[in-house]
Amino acid sequence: MQTVMGSTMAAPLREWVCWTLLALASARLLLPDVTLSAEQLLTLGWRTALPLAACLLLYKALVIYSVPMNHVMGPHSLGPVRDESTKNLWNRQRATKNHVNQVRQRQKNARMPPPYPNAWFMAMESRDLRPGEVRPLDILGYHLVIFRTKAGEARILDGICPHLGADLAMGVVKGEDIECPFHKWAFNGLTGEVECVPYSKQNKGSLQHFAVDAWPVFEANGAIHVWHHAEGEPPSWHPPIHPHIASGRYKFCGRSEHTVFAHIQDLPENGADNAHLAVLHGKIFTDGNDLEERLRWRWIRHNWTATWEAHPEQKHRFTTRISTSFTVLNMFHDLYHNDVVVEQVGPGLVYIEFNAPFGSGVVQQMVTPVGDLCQRVVHTIYWDRSYGLGPLIAKFTFLAEVTQFERDVRMWNSKDHLPLPALVREDATILKYRRWFSQFYSENSRRPLRPVDSLEL
C-alpha cells in the first residue's frame, strides 16, 4: 500500500518536470531570433510551466472526484509479510504461491466443511454484462455461461453443449436464447430447453431431454447473483434490494477486488470474532495493510466494540453492530464516534451501512467460491448524492475499509481451518456463528475433492 501511494505521489512530480522541459523547448523554438540569457529562459519556462501544472493538478482533482475508484489486488499481493526478499514482484508472487500451498498441504487430512454452501452468490457485476454479451463463468466447481438477452435479462446456464461438448461461452445471443457456436443449437436462457436444431426435422418436444441446467438468477444493487443448492431446491430467500441504490439516491463511487485462499466459512466468521478487532484493526488504516505497527502512527489508535446477533425470523441473516472511535496520544478518547451496522445475508453477501457525520452510504461485500479453497471477494461502495463532497468522503471511507480488510486477507491466506477450535468463554459468539453457518450445508454438499491442489499464479 505504501509503495502504491508513493508512486501515486511521484507521478504528478514527474509530469510537472516533463511539462517544464517542454515549455523551455517551446519557448526557444517560438523565439529563435531572440537572444535570451539562461536566467531569462528559465524564468520564461517557469511562467509557462506553472499554468500547465495547475491545469494538470485540476484535472487530477476532477478525476479523483468524479471517476469511481477501482482497487484490484492480485493473488500475489497479500501473501506472507513482506521483507527484503519479497520486494521484487516475481519473488513476491513465488513466495505467495509457496506459502499458500504449504497451508493447503497442512490441511491435507483436515476435516474440511463442504466448499460450496447452499446460497446466493455474486456471478458478475451488472455493468460488466451488456445486452447481447456472453461470458464464461467458472464458479462453485462448475463451468457455466452467463449472458444478457436482447431484452436485458441476465441468464446463466451450464456451459457445455450436450451435443458434442462445445463451450457455450463462445456462442452468441439470439433474442432470448443462446446459440452454440459448433452446430447452432439454440437453448432457451430461462429454462435451458433446446429451442432449435437447424438441421434436424425432429419436433421441439422430442429434444427436451437434451436441455441444459438453467440456474436461478437475481439481479440487485448492481450485481448479478446466482443460486446454488446441492439438492436442486429452488431459492428460499433472495438478496435484499437496497432502497437507496434502487432509487438512485446512492451513487456508485468505487469497487475493489481480492483473491482469498481460504475456506468460505472463515470469512464471515470475523463478524463473530470480536477479540480480533483490537489486535488486527487497532492501528490506524494509514499504517498500511500489513501487521507491522510503525512508530510514527502509534499516537493514534482505533477503538472497537461489537455485538453479534442472529436474525430471529430470517434465519439466513445475522447482524454485527460495531462502534468505532479514535484515541489520540493516549489522552483524548472516543473521538469521531461512528456506528456501523453490518448485515450478513447468507454465506456470501454482506452489507455495511455507514451513518457518519459527513455522510451516509453502504459497502457491499460479495464473496464467490471459485475453487474449493479460493474465494473472489468484490466490494462496491455507494454514497449519498446529496453531499457535495460525497465522492471524496466515500473514497476515503472505502480506502480505510479496504485497507482493514486486506489485513484480514493476510490472516486468511495463512491460517488453517480448524473444525474443533480451542475457544474460551469470551469466544462464545464464534460457536454460535458456526451453528448458524451449518444451515447452508445439506446431505449432498460435497466435500473438497482435492484440498491440496497446487496454486497456479
Helices and strands as residue ranges (DSSP letters): H 2-30, H 38-66, E 69-72, G 84-86, H 89-106, E 119-125, G 126-128, E 134-139, E 142-148, E 154-158, G 168-170, E 172-174, E 177-179, E 186-188, E 194-196, G 204-210, E 214-215, E 217-220, E 223-228, H 243-247, E 250-260, G 264-266, G 268-272, H 275-281, G 285-287, G 295-297, E 300-310, E 317-328, E 332-345, E 349-356, E 359-371, E 374-384, H 390-412, G 425-427, H 428-437, G 438-440
